[in-house]
Amino acid sequence: MPKGLDKAISYILVSPNMHKVHHHWKQPFTDSNYGAVLSIWDRLFGTFMKLDIKDIRYGIDKHYSNDKDEDFMALMKKPFQKLDI
């Protein structure tokens, strides 16, 4: 989607590029742009963030090391393990 159109749409609706920020591997980006339909909620609750699409790296940085990303059994066991807080 062209950058200008994406920006215009994101004032009302959650555009694809706006929501992609939520899937960035590092906080605080994962704690932003939660919305699925209307972007007003992220704007009202202060969870709206901008990030250039080329700077997005997908993943999770908290729950398991990167070497376990492809370990199917480790991923299946994770919901049943105690959280390390």
Buried (B, 14 or more C-beta within 10 A) or exposed (E): EEEEEBBEBBEEBBBEBBBBBBBBBEEEBBEBBBBEEEBBBBEEEEBBBEBEEEEBEEEBEEEBEEEEEEEEEBEEEEEEEEEEE
